[in-house]
Every structure is written in structure tokens, then in C-alpha cells.
Amino acid sequence: MPLRVSLLYSHAVAAAAAAQLKRQASAHRMAIRIASRRVLWLSVAFAAPIAGFAALAATSQPAVPQALTCAALPSHLTSLSKPLTIAQVEGESVKELSNSPGTPELPYGHINAEWENLKSKIELGDTLHAYATDVQGGHLVLRKGCVVGQITSWIR
């Protein structure tokens, strides 16, 4: 009898060890699957932008300066300020609109997007000026004496 009990015990230990190895192998396969998915995700996430950038770099030509379309100053100009900084214009605009209830506390208030668009056109060497005519006023950007863009802040 003792031999039979010993064999049964050995069989049970071997079965438990086999089950343990099977669980470890399953966990190991799962870890490999997760790591593979992460590597695949990272390769997809980074490969497309890198490939797009490489294709763009290979096919793009150096930027050719576009010809400046010279727009004339507003007709009936009554005043044109000396060059101003963006900070000066934004500070003045926010101060003027501070007494207007319901107006966003941003430069040019409700038309801030137009102001941001005008700012995006400014290049090195351009000048920003306040202007006024008999019927309207605002700010404009000059490049080599040509109006690049303008925004109207008041109309009579």
C-alpha cells in the first residue's frame, strides 16, 4: 500500500506541476501577445507620420516667394498712426472693450478670430498701424507700403 500511495502522491504532484507550467506558459503567451500589440500600435502610430513627412520632404520644392499683391491704403484716409506693436494694439483693444458687457475679454472681442488671422499674416519687416477714414477705423498691416490686411474696429 505505501508504494501505491506514494505513486498517487507523485502523480498528483506531477499533475499540479504540469498545471502550474501550463498557467505560466499561458501567462507568458498573453504577455507576448500584449507586447506584440503595443509594438504594432506604436509602429502604426509613428510610421504613417514619418512616412508622410519623408514623402513630403522628397517631393517638396523650396518655397517660392509669392508675388505681393499691393492693395492700396483705404480711400479717404484721415489718419495713419506710427508703427505699433501687437501688444500695444491688443492692450488698447481690451481696454476699450472692457466697458462693453457681454463682450469677450479678448483683443477685438467678438471678432478676435479676424484679429488672429490678421496677426498670422505679419512677417518680419511688416508694420502694424491704426488707421481712420471719415467712416471707419481699425488697424492694418503694411509691407513695403502695400496693405497686407486690415481689420475694422469701428464704423460711423
LINQUIDA-V538956 format. One record per backbone hydrogen bond with DSSP energy under -0.5 kcal/mol. NH is the residue of the N-H (numbers start at 1). CO is the residue of the C=O. E is the energy in kcal/mol with one decimal. If there is no record, write none. Layout:
NH_CO_E, NH_CO_E
This chain:
5_1_-2.4, 6_2_-2.3, 7_3_-2.5, 8_4_-2.6, 9_5_-2.8, 10_6_-2.6, 11_7_-2.6, 12_8_-2.6, 13_9_-2.6, 14_10_-2.6, 15_11_-2.6, 16_12_-2.5, 17_13_-2.6, 18_14_-2.5, 19_15_-2.5, 20_16_-2.4, 21_17_-2.5, 22_18_-2.3, 23_19_-2.5, 24_20_-2.4, 25_21_-2.7, 26_22_-2.4, 27_23_-2.6, 28_24_-2.6, 29_25_-2.6, 30_26_-2.2, 31_27_-2.4, 32_28_-2.3, 33_29_-2.4, 34_30_-2.6, 35_31_-2.6, 36_32_-2.6, 37_33_-2.2, 38_34_-2.3, 39_35_-2.4, 40_36_-2.6, 41_37_-2.9, 42_38_-2.8, 43_39_-2.5, 44_40_-2.3, 45_41_-3.0, 46_42_-2.3, 47_43_-2.0, 48_44_-1.4, 49_45_-0.5, 50_46_-1.7, 51_47_-3.1, 52_48_-2.8, 53_49_-2.7, 54_50_-2.6, 55_51_-2.6, 56_52_-2.5, 57_53_-2.9, 58_54_-2.1, 59_55_-1.8, 60_56_-2.4, 65_63_-0.6, 69_67_-0.5, 70_68_-0.8, 71_69_-0.8, 71_147_-0.7, 77_74_-0.7, 78_132_-3.1, 79_132_-1.8, 81_130_-2.9, 84_128_-3.3, 89_85_-2.1, 90_86_-2.9, 91_87_-2.5, 92_88_-2.4, 93_89_-2.5, 94_90_-2.5, 95_91_-2.1, 96_92_-2.4, 97_93_-2.1, 98_94_-0.8, 98_95_-0.6, 99_96_-0.6, 100_97_-1.9, 101_99_-0.8, 103_100_-1.6, 106_104_-2.2, 109_106_-2.5, 111_108_-2.4, 112_109_-1.4, 114_111_-0.5, 115_111_-1.6, 116_112_-2.9, 117_113_-2.1, 118_114_-2.3, 119_115_-2.7, 120_116_-1.8, 121_117_-0.7, 121_118_-1.1, 122_119_-1.3, 126_123_-2.2, 127_142_-2.4, 128_84_-0.6, 129_140_-2.7, 131_138_-2.4, 132_79_-1.9, 133_136_-3.3, 134_76_-0.6, 137_154_-2.0, 138_131_-2.0, 139_151_-2.2, 140_129_-2.5, 141_149_-2.8, 142_127_-3.0, 143_146_-2.8, 146_143_-1.9, 147_71_-2.3, 148_141_-3.1, 148_146_-0.6, 149_141_-0.9, 151_139_-2.9, 153_137_-2.7, 153_151_-0.5, 154_137_-1.9, 156_135_-2.9
